[in-house]
Amino acid sequence: MPRASSNTKSKKQLVEENEELRKELKSIKTPKSKKFARGTGSWVLIVIATLLLMIGNIFFWTSSTIVNNQRYINAVGPIIKQPSVQTALASYTTDQIFANNNVQGYVSQVLPPRASFLAPQLTSQLKGFTDAAIKKVISHPKFQEFWIATLTKTHNAVINIAKNYKGNGTVTVNDVYSQLTSNLSGTKLSFLANKQLPSKVSSIQIATVAWLPALSTFINNLTLYKILAIALFVILSFLAVYISRNRRKAVIKLSLSVLVGMLATLLALKLAKVGIVNSVASQYSTAVGDSYDIVFKAFMTQVDVIGLVALVVALIAWATGPFKSASYVRGKSEAVLSGQAHSMVFHKENTFTLYIGQHKKAIMITLAVIIALLMLFISLTPSLIIVYLVILVIALGIVEFLAAKKNSKR
């Protein structure tokens, strides 16, 4: 017995000594300065990649929503249908009418001298009636269709002017005329299309817009900026993981960094909304807040999706890694699903359970790939991502439950 214990002791000592030698060998091969440089470099690349993704995300939303006429209308069209917006527009219009016209004076002129004291009360009632009438007009479907049609033409004109502008910041009569006549082909006024104005008239300066050249350059190169930002994000992310000493940890750090970036974006959007809402009169604040939410709804959904995907990648990298916490969770789930629950249903193993057990890892990877591919080919929303994740977790749990333990026999 003592001899056996001494043998056991010596084996333990050998294992410990072997581990110490490995550590010493690693420290000799990789100096501390090099380790620090690689770790710092990986972190720097991760931060830059995250910033590029945040910028690219803005470019992507601007390109697909703000510049694209149809998507822009789809995004902002519902604003006019909001009751709070209808109330605010009616109130603002009524206030402007009564502020720029002496309505009470007109009412006083109409009333007999003895009834002039009724002018303030009648004016107040007239103001209420006007407000209600305007709100009724705004809420009518015909007016909303007209509003959206006008908004479509206006947006299209503004984007076309910005895209085609070649000047130095001055807007001339010729710029406006060219834009107005560009859509006349095929109409009764087609004879005006492509007509040149006299030079003395066309060169008349209407306004100076210093930022118009920069806006034109930005819109015309937006697709390029978007591609560059996303491409650089992918390249820097790859480099950050590649130079890291522990690539799995680097993937987790990158994913969590992206998650933090998306949370920071949502916080910035929230602060911007608070600032904008607080800058308007209190009677219009609800309408402005609702309009803000509608305009940025697609962008916030985009941010939520990226953040959730980053969180999923981090969780998968952690759950499949050699971390103690992950190993503990995996051990507990295997004990419950493939242990107790499996034994209760399958008293004896069969061909099916043995096959699942032998190919469990491959089946799980295949399921994960299928879910990932499905997510690539659909329009994702935060709720859809959660649904897919729940489906994946349930599917993996079923595989774990059906799989026979290693070395199991019929």
Sequence and secondary structure as in RCSB ss.txt:
>XXXX:A:sequence
MPRASSNTKSKKQLVEENEELRKELKSIKTPKSKKFARGTGSWVLIVIATLLLMIGNIFFWTSSTIVNNQRYINA
VGPIIKQPSVQTALASYTTDQIFANNNVQGYVSQVLPPRASFLAPQLTSQLKGFTDAAIKKVISHPKFQEFWIAT
LTKTHNAVINIAKNYKGNGTVTVNDVYSQLTSNLSGTKLSFLANKQLPSKVSSIQIATVAWLPALSTFINNLTLY
KILAIALFVILSFLAVYISRNRRKAVIKLSLSVLVGMLATLLALKLAKVGIVNSVASQYSTAVGDSYDIVFKAFM
TQVDVIGLVALVVALIAWATGPFKSASYVRGKSEAVLSGQAHSMVFHKENTFTLYIGQHKKAIMITLAVIIALLM
LFISLTPSLIIVYLVILVIALGIVEFLAAKKNSKR
>XXXX:A:secstr
 HHHHHHHHHHHHHHHHHHHHHHHHHHHHS HHHHHHHHHHHHHHHHHHHHHHHHHHHHHHIIIIISSHHHHHHH
HGGGGG HHHHHHHHHHHHHHHHHSS HHHHHHHHS GGGGGGHHHHHHHHHHHHHHHHHHHHTSHHHHHHHHHH
HHHHHHHHHHHHHH  SSSEEEHHHHHHHHHTT TTSTTGGGTT    HHHHT EEEE TTHHHHHHHHHTHHHH
HHHHHHHHHHHHHHHHHHSSSHHHHHHHHHHHHHHHHHHHHHHHHHHHHHHHHTS GGGHHHHHHHHHHHTHHHH
HHHHHHHHHHHHHHHHHHHTS  HHHHHHHHHHHIIIIIIIHHHH SS  HHHHHHHHTHHHHHHHHHHHHHHHH
HTS   HHHHHHHHHHHHHHHHHHHHH   TT   
